[in-house]
Amino acid sequence: MAKNKMKSHRGACKRLKVTGSGKIKRHKAFKSHILTKKTPKRKQGLRKSTVLTSADHRRMLRSMAR
C-alpha cells in the first residue's frame, strides 16, 4: 500500500516563491496599515522582497511540498 502524499499548504504557496538557486523569497510584514507614523524610508524598505532565513527554509519547503 502506498504512503499518503502530504498536501501543499496553499497559503504558503501563494505567499512564497522559490528562486532559481533554491532560496525562498517572501514579502516583508508591517506595510498594510498604520502607515502615518512610519517614515518614508522605512516604508520604502518594506516594499522590497527579501530571502527567507535558513532557520525557516526547510520547514517552508516542506509545507510547500517541493
C-alpha positions as CSV (number, residue, x, y, z in Angstrom):
1,M,0.0,0.0,0.0
2,A,1.4,3.4,-1.0
3,K,2.1,6.1,1.6
4,N,-0.2,9.2,1.5
5,K,1.2,12.3,0.0
6,M,1.3,15.5,2.0
7,K,-0.8,18.3,0.7
8,S,1.0,21.5,0.0
9,H,0.0,24.5,2.1
10,R,-1.9,26.7,-0.4
11,G,-1.4,29.8,1.6
12,A,2.4,29.3,1.7
13,C,2.5,28.6,-2.0
14,K,0.7,31.9,-2.7
15,R,3.0,33.9,-0.5
16,L,6.4,32.4,-1.1
17,K,8.4,31.9,-4.3
18,V,11.4,29.6,-4.8
19,T,14.2,31.2,-6.8
20,G,16.4,29.5,-9.4
21,S,19.2,29.0,-6.8
22,G,16.7,27.3,-4.4
23,K,16.3,30.2,-1.9
24,I,12.8,31.3,-0.9
25,K,11.6,34.8,-1.5
26,R,9.0,36.5,0.8
27,H,7.4,39.9,1.2
28,K,8.1,41.9,4.4
29,A,5.4,42.5,7.0
30,F,4.1,45.7,8.6
31,K,3.1,47.5,5.4
32,S,-0.7,47.1,5.5
33,H,-2.0,49.8,7.8
34,I,-1.0,52.5,10.4
35,L,1.5,53.9,7.9
36,T,1.3,57.6,9.0
37,K,3.8,57.1,11.9
38,K,6.3,55.2,9.7
39,T,9.0,57.2,7.9
40,P,9.1,57.1,4.0
41,K,12.5,55.4,4.2
42,R,11.1,52.7,6.4
43,K,8.1,52.1,4.1
44,Q,10.4,52.1,1.1
45,G,12.3,49.2,2.7
46,L,9.2,47.3,3.4
47,R,8.2,47.4,-0.3
48,K,11.2,45.2,-1.2
49,S,11.1,41.5,-1.0
50,T,13.7,39.5,1.0
51,V,15.0,36.0,1.3
52,L,13.7,33.6,4.0
53,T,16.2,32.8,6.8
54,S,18.0,29.5,6.8
55,A,16.2,28.6,10.1
56,D,12.8,28.6,8.4
57,H,13.9,27.4,5.0
58,R,13.5,23.6,5.5
59,R,10.1,24.0,7.2
60,M,8.7,26.2,4.5
61,L,9.9,23.9,1.7
62,R,8.2,21.0,3.4
63,S,4.9,23.0,3.7
64,M,5.2,24.0,0.0
65,A,5.7,20.3,-0.8
66,R,8.6,20.7,-3.2
